[in-house]
Amino acid sequence: VRLYYDNSGRLETTSYGVDMSSATGAVTLPKGTTAQRPGSPVDGMIRYNTDDNLAEVYVDGSWVAFGDNEGPVPASGGNFSYTFGSYTVLEFTSSGTLSTNDITSYDILVVAGGGAGGAAENTGGGGGGGGAGGVIYSTGYTLTANTNYTITIGGPGAGGGGTGGSGDDSDVGSIGALTAVGGGGGSTRYSSAAGSGGSGGGTNFYNNTPGSGTSGQGNDGGNSTSGSGGGGGGGKGSVGGVGPAATKTGGTGGDGFDADTYFGTSVVNSGKVGGGGG
C-alpha cells in the first residue's frame, strides 16, 4: 500500500486587506468544534477550534494551527517513507498503522496478494497460473485527520497438490473502496474451476472455466485447449494467455500495473503480473 500527500501547506502571512493597527480591542473569530468546521472550506478561512482550544486556518487542503508556519503535522507510518516530486510517500510492505495527523487528502495505491498456481499432473497437463492480486488506485481520497488506520497487507496464496490457494486481501482501514481483492488460484485437473479474485486464475485443459477478475482491479484468467498447457493467470493490465495446444506450453500471465499511466514516471514496480500457466 502506498499513500501520497502534498508537502505544501505552509502558512505565509504577507499582507492584510483591512488595517486594524490603531485598534485596541480584538477581533472575535467564528468558533466551533472540529465536527462543525465548514463543509466546503477554502484557503484562508480562519476560525477558533473549541475542541483543540486554538485558532486554525485552512491552507491547501488542511486545517492548520494559526501561526504554525511549519505547516501541517505530516502523516506517519509504513516500512518506508520517501519523497517523490512534491509528495511524501508512505509505503507499507507489511501490515501496520497509518497515523494521519493533520493530513487528510491522499493518493492511495493498494495491491493484494497473488494467487498460487495449480499443480501439474503427469497425465493431466500443466496447472493453471495464479491470478495477480487486485490493484486499486484512488486520487484525492479523504481520510479523517488525527486518526489511526490499520493497514492490512495480504499475503500470497498457498501452493499444494491441487488448485492453488487464493491470495489475501489488502486494505486501508477496512474501507470497502480501498480493499484490493486477493488473486484467484490456478486450477488443476480435478478442480471444477480456477479461482476468482482480483485477477482470476488460469485453467487446466480439463476445466475450461478460468477464474474471473474483479472489475476495476484486474482481469480474468486464461483458458486452455485440449492437449495444451495451463492457461495463464490474469493481471491488472490484461487477461491471462491461453495455453497453446501446438506447443503444449503454458499461457502467459496477464500484463501488470502500468506505473506510467498513474504517476508519470515508474515510481511503482509495474511487474505485478499474473502467473504463467504450467
KADALIN-V371249 format. One record per run of one state. SS is the DSSP state (H for helix, E for strand, L for the rest). FROM is the first residue (numbers start at 1). LEN is the number of residues. Records with the same first field share a line. If there is no record, write none. Layout:
SS = FROM-LEN, FROM-LEN
This chain:
L = 1-1, 7-24, 33-1, 37-9, 50-4, 60-2, 66-10, 77-3, 85-2, 92-4, 100-5, 112-9, 122-3, 126-9, 143-5, 153-17, 173-3, 181-43, 225-18, 244-15, 264-15
E = 2-5, 31-2, 46-4, 54-6, 62-4, 76-1, 80-5, 87-5, 96-4, 105-7, 121-1, 125-1, 135-8, 148-5, 170-3, 179-2, 224-1, 243-1
H = 34-3, 176-3, 259-5
